[in-house]
Amino acid sequence: MKKTVAEYRVDHLQILDPEGKVVSELPAFARDTDELLTMYRSMSLVRTFDTKAINLQRTGKLGTYASCLGHEATHVGVGAAMAPEDVFAPMYREYGAQMWRGVKMSEILLYWGGDERGNNFAGPKHDFPWCVPIATQCLHAAGAAMAFKLRGEKRCAVSSIGDGGTSEGAFYEALNLAGAQQLPAVFMVVNNKWAISVPLHLQTAAETLAQKAIAAGMPGIQVDGNDVIAVRAAVSAALERARSGGGPALIEAMTYRLSDHTTADDATRYRPKEEVEEAWGFEPLIRIRRYLMNEGLWDEQREQQMLEECAREVDAAVDEYLATPRMPVSAMFEHMYATLPEAMQEQLETAVRYEGTNGSGH
Ligand SMILES: Cc1ncc(C[n+]2csc(CCOP(=O)(O)OP(=O)(O)O)c2C)c(N)n1
């Protein structure tokens, strides 16, 4: 005879629907007008920055750039929930979280301009640099969380990863370790439905990505990733739990990549136009703006003023980036090895020989 030995379910949290209507109880921070306006402003600043960065790339002033269009609520929600002493291990497009934590826009530009100084954040120096190898950042977060636990520090590590990244071995290894050791770690899965040209349904047969938490022995929740209030609430709850010794958690943020994967990609080659048009109907900025307007906390005049301020701030960051003297090409080899292997020595010499001949860079 068979008997059921375990049963699970996955909850989905939404607080503001796409129309900006409140559909479940507002958390305390969302009753504070300043907090809400700060989050909305951050999302708008990220959107302005993102548009500008793409223009810089198109005019040859930036290298390949990964847009975060459509992810603003997820990223700002994560940043707003974290404490400064926590550690963030991001992937490569989490500008909203990073900017909230104090990373400068000029640093983000330097990074994509090929200058490693962009990884030396003005924001929390203890945060990890960007991680392009998919999923290794989850192991970095698990390692940091292990250190916090061993030292008895009340800090947490947060990593973010895409839907595609959850197919990687490193993701499962990190989850397993964090669950087994009950580490203070939060794993954010930013489900934007596409891993470059691979749609979610070809990536996994799992009904949700949140349920990947279950095998690791930690709670997993799905959250509307276009709802900044829901994201912040879910991440805050997971962090609070982790900080008080309750162990790790996984949060799947349901969002959509409205942009190309990077400026080196053309998503029109593989993605249905109708799908993108539909996704614009539930993008993250509209719903919080509608909510603020319905509550009488926002109007067109304030919107225009804010957008002008954002544009000025972004322009100042671009000026700072463009005015930063270039590093010599040898800089990218400098911190890799104590003694450069022969093959790299050759690459270094070639790079130096051709320095300044391709006219790229800022
Ligand atoms: C280990 C590894 N394998 C492959 C790549 C190439 N690569 C870069 S981005 C990407 C897709 C990632 O998709 P997803 O994890 O869904 O994140 P998204 O970029 O959509 O936010 C791949 C396969 C990589 N960077 N690292």
The ligand as an SDF file (V2000), in Angstrom:
LIG
                    3D

 26 27  0  0  0  0  0  0  0  0999 V2000
   28.1470   29.1990  -17.0930 C   0  0  0  0  0  0  0  0  0  0  0  0
   27.6320   30.0100  -18.2480 C   0  0  0  0  0  0  0  0  0  0  0  0
   27.0760   29.3920  -19.3110 N   0  0  0  0  0  0  0  0  0  0  0  0
   26.6190   30.1180  -20.3640 C   0  0  0  0  0  0  0  0  0  0  0  0
   26.7260   31.4870  -20.3640 C   0  0  0  0  0  0  0  0  0  0  0  0
   26.2150   32.2990  -21.5590 C   0  0  0  0  0  0  0  0  0  0  0  0
   25.0050   33.0300  -21.1640 N   0  0  0  0  0  0  0  0  0  0  0  0
   25.0410   34.3430  -20.8480 C   0  0  0  0  0  0  0  0  0  0  0  0
   23.5450   34.9310  -20.4230 S   0  0  0  0  0  0  0  0  0  0  0  0
   22.7920   33.4520  -20.6830 C   0  0  0  0  0  0  0  0  0  0  0  0
   21.3070   33.2820  -20.4830 C   0  0  0  0  0  0  0  0  0  0  0  0
   20.9070   33.5420  -19.0790 C   0  0  0  0  0  0  0  0  0  0  0  0
   19.5120   33.5250  -18.9560 O   0  0  0  0  0  0  0  0  0  0  0  0
   18.8150   33.6630  -17.5630 P   0  0  0  0  0  0  0  0  0  0  0  0
   19.5690   32.8660  -16.5410 O   0  0  0  0  0  0  0  0  0  0  0  0
   17.3850   33.3460  -17.7330 O   0  0  0  0  0  0  0  0  0  0  0  0
   19.0310   35.1860  -17.1560 O   0  0  0  0  0  0  0  0  0  0  0  0
   18.5890   36.5220  -17.9040 P   0  0  0  0  0  0  0  0  0  0  0  0
   19.8010   36.9950  -18.6760 O   0  0  0  0  0  0  0  0  0  0  0  0
   17.4020   36.2120  -18.7310 O   0  0  0  0  0  0  0  0  0  0  0  0
   18.2520   37.5300  -16.8460 O   0  0  0  0  0  0  0  0  0  0  0  0
   23.7330   32.5050  -21.1010 C   0  0  0  0  0  0  0  0  0  0  0  0
   23.4140   31.1020  -21.4170 C   0  0  0  0  0  0  0  0  0  0  0  0
   27.3210   32.0950  -19.2220 C   0  0  0  0  0  0  0  0  0  0  0  0
   27.4330   33.4240  -19.1170 N   0  0  0  0  0  0  0  0  0  0  0  0
   27.7650   31.3380  -18.1860 N   0  0  0  0  0  0  0  0  0  0  0  0
  1  2  1  0
  2  3  1  0
  2 26  2  0
  3  4  2  0
  4  5  1  0
  5  6  1  0
  5 24  2  0
  6  7  1  0
  7  8  2  0
  7 22  1  0
  8  9  1  0
  9 10  1  0
 10 11  1  0
 10 22  2  0
 11 12  1  0
 12 13  1  0
 13 14  1  0
 14 15  2  0
 14 16  1  0
 14 17  1  0
 17 18  1  0
 18 19  2  0
 18 20  1  0
 18 21  1  0
 22 23  1  0
 24 25  1  0
 24 26  1  0
M  CHG  1   7   1
M  END
$$$$
